[in-house]
Amino acid sequence: MALCNGDSKLEISSAEQNGSCEGAVAILDAGAQYGKVIDRRVRELCVRSEILPLETPAFAIREQGYRAIIISGGPASVYAEDAPWFDPAIFTIGKPVLGICYGMQMMNKVFGGTVHKKSVREDGVFSIGLDNTCSLYRGLQKDELVLLTHGDSVDKVADGFKVVARSGNIIAGIANEQKKLYGTQFHPEVDLTERGMEMLRNFLFEIAGCTSNFTVQNRQQACIDDIREKVDKSKVLVLLSGGVDSTVCTALLNKALNQDQVIAVHIDNGFMRKRESQSVEEALTKLGIKLKVVNAAHTFYNGTTTLPISEEDRTPRKRISKTLNMTTNPEEKRKIIGDTFVKVANEVIGEMNLKPEEVFLAQGTLRPDLIESASHLASGKAEVIKTHHNDTELIRKLRDEGKVIEPLKDFHKDEVRALGRELGLPEEIVSRHPFPGPGLSIRVICAEEPYICKDFAETNNILKIITDFSASVKKPHALLQRVKSCISDEEEEKLMQITSLHSLNAFLLPIKTVGVQGDCRSYSYVCGVTSKESPHWESLMFLARLIPRMCHSINRVVYVFGSHVKEPPTDITPTFLTTGVLSTLRQADFVAHSILRESGYSGKISQMPVILTPLHFDRDPLQKQPSCRRSVVVRTFITSDFMTGIPAMPGNHIPEEVVLKMVNEIKKIPGISRVMYDLTSKPPGTTEWE
């Protein structure tokens, strides 16, 4: 089972061989959200790699025989007082180095260059100009699409280095060919950088002289051996949602242990999809997995947890959270759900007269879950993007006590699917769209009041300039110069063309969602776009890439279906996790996924969250009609690594009539005001809205 140079089989990882890393690549972790993706990409090319702390001494890298060094991106600034420490000698021990994003800035600073925080952030896919005479870019075009996620940029290039890539006026790549030192401000490791693998191939084979011979066999057996060693004669409680991850985890446990050792429990937390628990039980029974179903909806609705007194409070003091059905903070929602899962699991252990100290907890945690939660198991320096329900403080405590079994913690989603097929799981289980453990609870944007900060009015003015750009350039304005400074000449020309041809309006919506910008979590506005004519999707996608770059307080851009929005909502419908709210979302989710499945395009979309927002459009402000309806968002997502991805473009990735059918059917559900379509790539928007 090996994935080499595009082979369809799965590449296998292993522990260090005899303590020597001869010929391997050292990946120094500066806290990037994509650190594990670098590791995986290198191994896909059949080159051994190991993720090491950024502060690893240069002499250790040299003595262990590493062939080359890759430095990941990270959320810090190289000039910050708390910038991570590293050994500058890593650049002078004769090893080829590829510095990605933060890694490039480190390299530039060490050799006397400067880095400054720019007024312009770049978060998204951009076309950059390359010097394809540079060894790193040999065989590529002079213009390539890449993913950029940064606020700091190289200002003065270090002595001995030359600029080999540019994004408009921003330096996107530097190189010292003689010393084999290369820096990319963009991320070659992600799918959104279209020819990133060719760049990595050039670095590994042409520059570093690595050998493509790392094909360690039998990853499945390694997982089974690990389970048997840890569990021995004890019992294992596995929390089974029916999704790919937990099902593959259960299948592995069933294969590794005696059947009476594995206790498979499906907890219906009250946030499942329509008829989900019933279908999960039926599917798993067919697989021969004996399943205990626990209806714990009431327990979850009224669940609480302990939280710090405040975000600023660093003392051990704690407070009791509100009950889940009265909680609006998404991080608190996730923590309550994660801890309630463990409490319910402990009740199951008690009912079965098992001793807690003799039972392990198993779960299908994946590498991306741990990275986004900033777990030390995946990355020592990653920022928290969102807390995963399977990586809460309580679960970390159990993990520290050695009571958690996570056989998939080094796997990515597509690798889990391949492993599931190897284990003989049916395709309808293996190819299911991911569904989060907290279920529909994190697809309801709960709020008591609108989210309107002091920059609300100014940001709305910038959005007006952007969507009316062809007219705005005729009326000079201070904000117009700010918009122009963020875009290249080609982008300005395209924006002129779009706003001349289409009558658009963009505005802030008074809600916030989670995003990731420059390896850090952002939690801010959604921008709505509306049109007087039928949507021109290519133009809308262009605006969705442009807007978050100009307005850093915007994480997402959505298209609002229906007539032109004259008065955007500035208040919200108070929304909590009540049974009525959940029933509305459950029906919208059922309708959208039924239409997608019937269209035959379900396999073309990696995931499709359907989100309920507390927004009531089309109210006459003079009549002071209260906000009482809600609106639905359809979030189509296409990805192979689930760390980056793009929305499905109607008319391209998915027929427009399929999307319009979803919209029309969802609008028939009582209490729905409007339907929106998420146009945002990841980054800056995460897959889920919370």
LUMPA-757993 format. One line per 3 residues: their letters; for each residue x, y, z of C-alpha. Coordinates in steps of 0.2 Angstrom, whole numbers, plus 5000, padded with zeros to 4 digits. Example, Ala and Ser with C-alpha at 12.3 -4.5 7.8 and 13.67 -1.06 7.14 Angstrom:
<pts>
AS) 5062,4978,5039  5068,4995,5036
</pts>
This chain:
<pts>
MAL) 5000,5000,5000  5010,5015,4994  5006,5032,4986
CNG) 5021,5037,4975  5020,5050,4962  5002,5050,4960
DSK) 4999,5031,4963  4981,5028,4969  4987,5017,4983
LEI) 4990,5024,5001  5007,5028,5007  5012,5021,5024
SSA) 5020,5030,5038  5031,5022,5052  5042,5025,5067
EQN) 5060,5030,5065  5071,5016,5059  5084,5011,5071
GSC) 5085,5029,5077  5093,5035,5061  5085,5047,5049
EGA) 5098,5045,5035  5091,5053,5019  5075,5059,5027
VAI) 5067,5076,5027  5066,5086,5044  5049,5096,5044
LDA) 5052,5110,5058  5035,5114,5065  5032,5133,5067
GAQ) 5013,5130,5071  5006,5129,5054  4988,5123,5051
YGK) 4995,5113,5036  5011,5106,5045  5004,5088,5044
VID) 5000,5091,5026  5018,5095,5022  5023,5078,5030
RRV) 5009,5069,5020  5014,5077,5003  5033,5072,5006
REL) 5028,5054,5010  5016,5053,4995  5032,5056,4985
CVR) 5039,5041,4994  5052,5051,5004  5053,5048,5023
SEI) 5049,5063,5034  5048,5067,5052  5040,5082,5060
LPL) 5051,5090,5073  5050,5105,5085  5055,5121,5077
ETP) 5069,5123,5091  5077,5107,5086  5096,5111,5086
AFA) 5105,5111,5069  5118,5099,5075  5105,5086,5079
IRE) 5098,5087,5062  5115,5085,5054  5120,5071,5066
QGY) 5104,5061,5063  5108,5061,5044  5093,5072,5038
RAI) 5095,5076,5019  5085,5092,5019  5074,5104,5030
IIS) 5057,5111,5027  5051,5124,5039  5032,5126,5040
GGP) 5022,5142,5041  5015,5148,5058  5004,5161,5066
ASV) 5018,5171,5074  5028,5186,5068  5047,5185,5066
YAE) 5049,5202,5075  5037,5198,5090  5044,5197,5107
DAP) 5037,5180,5109  5042,5174,5092  5047,5155,5093
WFD) 5065,5152,5096  5075,5142,5082  5093,5138,5079
PAI) 5099,5150,5065  5113,5137,5061  5100,5126,5052
FTI) 5103,5138,5037  5122,5135,5037  5125,5117,5040
GKP) 5125,5113,5021  5107,5106,5020  5095,5112,5007
VLG) 5081,5122,5016  5063,5126,5010  5055,5139,5021
ICY) 5036,5140,5019  5027,5157,5023  5034,5160,5041
GMQ) 5049,5149,5037  5053,5161,5022  5052,5176,5034
MMN) 5064,5167,5046  5076,5164,5032  5076,5181,5026
KVF) 5078,5189,5043  5093,5178,5048  5102,5184,5032
GGT) 5099,5202,5035  5083,5205,5026  5068,5213,5034
VHK) 5049,5209,5036  5035,5221,5039  5017,5219,5043
KSV) 5008,5226,5027  4991,5235,5027  4986,5221,5015
RED) 4983,5203,5020  4983,5189,5007  4971,5175,5012
GVF) 4966,5164,4997  4970,5159,4980  4981,5171,4969
SIG) 4990,5171,4953  5008,5174,4955  5022,5177,4944
LDN) 5037,5165,4944  5055,5165,4938  5054,5147,4931
TCS) 5073,5147,4928  5074,5145,4947  5077,5126,4951
LYR) 5062,5126,4963  5050,5131,4948  5058,5122,4934
GLQ) 5045,5115,4922  5031,5127,4928  5023,5141,4919
KDE) 5027,5159,4922  5010,5162,4931  5003,5149,4943
LVL) 4989,5149,4955  4994,5147,4974  4987,5149,4991
LTH) 4993,5164,5001  4989,5166,5020  4999,5180,5028
GDS) 4999,5198,5035  5018,5200,5036  5028,5201,5020
VDK) 5046,5202,5015  5051,5220,5013  5070,5220,5010
VAD) 5077,5204,5003  5092,5197,5011  5110,5198,5004
GFK) 5113,5184,4992  5095,5180,4989  5085,5185,4974
VVA) 5066,5187,4971  5059,5172,4961  5041,5175,4964
RSG) 5029,5190,4966  5011,5192,4970  5008,5209,4963
NII) 5019,5221,4973  5022,5208,4986  5037,5196,4987
AGI) 5031,5178,4986  5047,5169,4984  5066,5171,4987
ANE) 5081,5160,4983  5099,5158,4986  5103,5144,4973
QKK) 5121,5143,4978  5117,5138,4996  5101,5129,4991
LYG) 5090,5140,5002  5072,5143,4995  5058,5153,5003
TQF) 5039,5153,4997  5027,5165,5005  5013,5154,4998
HPE) 5009,5136,5003  5015,5123,4990  5009,5108,5000
VDL) 4990,5112,4999  4978,5107,4985  4974,5125,4981
TER) 4992,5128,4975  4988,5119,4958  5006,5114,4954
GME) 5013,5113,4972  5017,5095,4971  5029,5098,4956
MLR) 5038,5112,4967  5040,5099,4981  5046,5086,4969
NFL) 5059,5099,4962  5065,5102,4980  5066,5084,4985
FEI) 5073,5076,4970  5082,5090,4959  5088,5101,4973
AGC) 5090,5090,4989  5094,5073,4980  5082,5063,4990
TSN) 5078,5045,4985  5060,5039,4982  5061,5023,4992
FTV) 5051,5025,5007  5037,5013,5006  5034,5005,5023
QNR) 5021,4991,5022  5006,4987,5033  4999,5002,5041
QQA) 4983,4993,5046  4994,4980,5055  5003,4993,5064
CID) 4987,5000,5070  4981,4983,5076  4997,4979,5085
DIR) 4996,4996,5094  4978,4993,5099  4982,4976,5106
EKV) 4997,4982,5115  4988,4996,5124  4972,4987,5128
DKS) 4978,4970,5132  4963,4961,5141  4954,4977,5145
KVL) 4937,4982,5137  4936,4997,5125  4921,5009,5124
VLL) 4920,5016,5106  4908,5031,5103  4901,5027,5086
SGG) 4892,5041,5076  4890,5031,5061  4902,5042,5051
VDS) 4917,5036,5042  4930,5040,5056  4921,5031,5070
TVC) 4915,5016,5059  4933,5013,5053  4939,5015,5071
TAL) 4926,5002,5077  4931,4990,5062  4949,4991,5067
LNK) 4945,4987,5086  4934,4973,5080  4948,4966,5070
ALN) 4961,4968,5084  4952,4962,5099  4939,4949,5104
QDQ) 4921,4954,5101  4917,4954,5120  4931,4967,5123
VIA) 4923,4980,5111  4908,4990,5117  4901,5000,5103
VHI) 4889,5014,5108  4879,5026,5097  4874,5041,5108
DNG) 4859,5051,5100  4863,5068,5106  4847,5076,5099
FMR) 4857,5084,5085  4857,5070,5073  4850,5072,5055
KRE) 4833,5066,5051  4831,5047,5054  4850,5047,5056
SQS) 4851,5036,5072  4840,5023,5064  4850,5022,5048
VEE) 4866,5021,5058  4860,5006,5068  4854,4997,5053
ALT) 4870,5000,5043  4881,4994,5057  4871,4979,5061
KLG) 4873,4973,5043  4892,4974,5046  4890,4963,5061
IKL) 4894,4976,5074  4883,4975,5090  4877,4992,5094
KVV) 4870,4999,5110  4860,5015,5106  4858,5028,5120
NAA) 4845,5042,5118  4853,5056,5128  4845,5071,5119
HTF) 4838,5078,5136  4855,5076,5144  4864,5086,5130
YNG) 4851,5100,5130  4853,5103,5148  4872,5099,5148
TTT) 4885,5110,5156  4904,5111,5159  4917,5120,5168
LPI) 4925,5135,5160  4939,5148,5164  4932,5163,5174
SEE) 4936,5173,5158  4948,5173,5143  4960,5184,5152
DRT) 4959,5175,5169  4975,5163,5170  4971,5157,5187
PRK) 4964,5139,5190  4947,5146,5195  4932,5139,5185
RIS) 4914,5144,5182  4899,5133,5177  4893,5136,5160
KTL) 4875,5140,5155  4866,5124,5149  4869,5120,5131
NMT) 4851,5125,5126  4855,5143,5132  4873,5144,5126
TNP) 4877,5155,5111  4896,5154,5111  4902,5141,5098
EEK) 4918,5136,5108  4907,5134,5124  4895,5123,5114
RKI) 4908,5112,5108  4916,5110,5125  4899,5106,5133
IGD) 4895,5093,5120  4912,5085,5121  4912,5083,5140
TFV) 4894,5077,5140  4899,5063,5128  4911,5057,5141
KVA) 4899,5059,5155  4886,5049,5145  4899,5036,5141
NEV) 4903,5034,5160  4885,5032,5164  4885,5017,5151
IGE) 4900,5010,5159  4891,5011,5176  4875,5003,5169
MNL) 4885,4988,5162  4894,4986,5179  4911,4989,5172
KPE) 4925,4997,5182  4930,5014,5174  4949,5011,5177
EVF) 4948,4995,5167  4939,5003,5152  4947,5013,5138
LAQ) 4938,5026,5128  4941,5024,5109  4937,5038,5096
GTL) 4940,5041,5078  4950,5057,5080  4959,5062,5064
RPD) 4975,5072,5062  4966,5088,5056  4955,5088,5071
LIE) 4970,5088,5082  4979,5102,5072  4963,5113,5072
SAS) 4962,5111,5091  4980,5115,5093  4983,5098,5101
HLA) 5002,5094,5106  4999,5077,5097  4999,5086,5080
SGK) 5008,5102,5083  5017,5111,5097  5013,5128,5091
AEV) 4997,5128,5081  4984,5141,5085  4966,5135,5090
IKT) 4954,5137,5076  4940,5127,5084  4939,5115,5099
HHN) 4934,5098,5092  4921,5089,5103  4934,5074,5103
DTE) 4948,5085,5109  4941,5094,5124  4951,5098,5141
LIR) 4942,5082,5149  4947,5071,5134  4965,5078,5135
KLR) 4965,5073,5153  4960,5056,5149  4973,5055,5135
DEG) 4986,5060,5148  4981,5046,5159  4983,5034,5144
KVI) 4964,5030,5144  4960,5035,5126  4963,5024,5111
EPL) 4964,5034,5094  4971,5023,5081  4967,5035,5067
KDF) 4976,5050,5074  4989,5051,5061  4977,5049,5046
HKD) 4969,5061,5035  4951,5059,5029  4955,5051,5012
EVR) 4968,5039,5020  4954,5034,5032  4942,5030,5017
ALG) 4956,5019,5009  4959,5010,5026  4940,5007,5027
REL) 4940,4999,5010  4955,4988,5015  4944,4983,5030
GLP) 4930,4978,5019  4918,4991,5024  4904,4995,5011
EEI) 4906,5010,4999  4890,5018,5006  4899,5020,5023
VSR) 4916,5024,5017  4911,5037,5005  4898,5046,5016
HPF) 4900,5065,5018  4908,5069,5035  4896,5074,5048
PGP) 4903,5082,5064  4901,5073,5081  4891,5088,5088
GLS) 4879,5086,5074  4867,5100,5069  4871,5110,5085
IRV) 4886,5118,5077  4876,5122,5061  4864,5133,5071
ICA) 4871,5151,5073  4865,5155,5090  4864,5173,5095
EEP) 4855,5184,5108  4860,5201,5099  4867,5207,5083
YIC) 4886,5207,5080  4890,5225,5076  4907,5232,5080
KDF) 4913,5250,5078  4920,5245,5060  4903,5240,5054
AET) 4899,5256,5045  4916,5259,5037  4917,5241,5031
NNI) 4900,5243,5023  4906,5258,5014  4921,5248,5008
LKI) 4909,5235,5001  4899,5248,4992  4914,5254,4984
ITD) 4920,5237,4978  4903,5232,4971  4900,5249,4963
FSA) 4919,5250,4958  4916,5256,4940  4906,5271,4947
SVK) 4916,5274,4962  4933,5277,4953  4924,5293,4946
KPH) 4922,5300,4963  4938,5300,4973  4937,5294,4991
ALL) 4949,5290,5004  4943,5272,5005  4944,5270,4986
QRV) 4963,5272,4988  4963,5258,5001  4953,5247,4990
KSC) 4965,5250,4975  4980,5247,4986  4974,5229,4989
ISD) 4973,5223,4971  4984,5221,4956  4981,5230,4940
EEE) 4973,5214,4932  4961,5213,4947  4957,5231,4946
EKL) 4953,5229,4927  4942,5213,4931  4933,5222,4945
MQI) 4929,5237,4933  4922,5224,4920  4911,5215,4933
TSL) 4904,5230,4941  4900,5238,4924  4891,5223,4918
HSL) 4882,5217,4934  4871,5227,4946  4877,5220,4963
NAF) 4876,5225,4981  4887,5219,4996  4883,5222,5014
LLP) 4888,5215,5031  4877,5203,5040  4876,5205,5059
IKT) 4882,5188,5063  4900,5180,5065  4907,5164,5060
VGV) 4924,5155,5062  4938,5157,5049  4957,5155,5048
QGD) 4968,5169,5042  4987,5167,5042  4986,5151,5053
CRS) 4976,5160,5066  4958,5159,5071  4947,5174,5066
YSY) 4929,5175,5072  4920,5189,5062  4908,5195,5049
VCG) 4899,5187,5035  4897,5198,5019  4881,5195,5009
VTS) 4880,5199,4990  4864,5201,4981  4861,5204,4962
KES) 4847,5212,4952  4849,5199,4939  4852,5180,4939
PHW) 4869,5177,4948  4885,5176,4937  4894,5164,4947
ESL) 4912,5167,4940  4910,5185,4945  4903,5181,4962
MFL) 4918,5169,4966  4930,5182,4961  4922,5194,4973
ARL) 4922,5181,4987  4941,5179,4985  4944,5198,4984
IPR) 4933,5204,4998  4941,5195,5013  4958,5201,5007
MCH) 4952,5219,5008  4942,5218,5023  4951,5207,5036
SIN) 4935,5207,5048  4926,5197,5035  4928,5178,5035
RVV) 4914,5173,5023  4905,5179,5007  4888,5172,5003
YVF) 4876,5175,4989  4858,5179,4995  4845,5171,4983
GSH) 4829,5181,4979  4826,5199,4974  4838,5213,4977
VKE) 4841,5216,4995  4836,5234,4998  4837,5235,5017
PPT) 4850,5222,5024  4845,5216,5042  4854,5225,5056
DIT) 4846,5214,5070  4843,5196,5073  4830,5183,5078
PTF) 4836,5177,5095  4841,5159,5092  4846,5145,5104
LTT) 4847,5126,5102  4828,5123,5105  4818,5108,5098
GVL) 4809,5120,5086  4825,5128,5079  4833,5111,5077
STL) 4818,5104,5068  4818,5118,5056  4837,5115,5052
RQA) 4834,5096,5052  4821,5098,5038  4832,5110,5028
DFV) 4846,5098,5029  4836,5083,5024  4828,5093,5009
AHS) 4845,5099,5002  4854,5082,5004  4840,5072,4996
ILR) 4840,5084,4981  4859,5082,4980  4858,5063,4981
ESG) 4844,5062,4968  4855,5073,4956  4869,5060,4956
YSG) 4881,5074,4961  4883,5069,4979  4900,5060,4975
KIS) 4907,5076,4967  4905,5086,4983  4916,5082,4998
QMP) 4904,5089,5011  4888,5100,5011  4884,5108,5028
VIL) 4867,5116,5029  4867,5131,5042  4853,5140,5050
TPL) 4856,5158,5053  4846,5171,5064  4843,5182,5050
HFD) 4826,5189,5044  4827,5198,5027  4814,5209,5019
RDP) 4806,5218,5033  4800,5236,5031  4811,5247,5044
LQK) 4797,5260,5045  4784,5247,5051  4797,5241,5064
QPS) 4792,5223,5061  4801,5211,5073  4814,5199,5067
CRR) 4806,5182,5069  4811,5171,5054  4828,5163,5050
SVV) 4838,5160,5034  4847,5145,5028  4865,5144,5020
VRT) 4870,5130,5009  4889,5127,5010  4896,5115,4996
FIT) 4914,5110,4999  4926,5102,4987  4943,5095,4995
SDF) 4954,5080,4995  4964,5084,5011  4950,5093,5022
MTG) 4963,5106,5027  4960,5117,5011  4946,5118,4999
IPA) 4934,5127,4987  4915,5130,4986  4907,5121,4971
MPG) 4903,5133,4958  4885,5131,4951  4886,5128,4932
NHI) 4903,5121,4934  4905,5108,4948  4887,5106,4951
PEE) 4872,5110,4939  4864,5127,4943  4847,5119,4942
VVL) 4851,5107,4957  4856,5122,4968  4840,5132,4963
KMV) 4829,5116,4967  4837,5116,4984  4834,5135,4986
NEI) 4815,5133,4981  4812,5118,4991  4820,5125,5007
KKI) 4810,5141,5005  4794,5131,5007  4799,5126,5025
PGI) 4789,5137,5038  4799,5151,5046  4813,5152,5032
SRV) 4816,5170,5026  4829,5168,5013  4842,5155,5007
MYD) 4861,5159,5004  4875,5150,4996  4893,5151,5003
LTS) 4905,5157,4991  4921,5155,5002  4936,5144,5000
KPP) 4946,5137,5015  4955,5148,5020  4948,5161,5025
GTT) 4932,5151,5029  4933,5135,5038  4922,5120,5032
EWE) 4909,5123,5046  4903,5139,5051  4906,5136,5070
</pts>
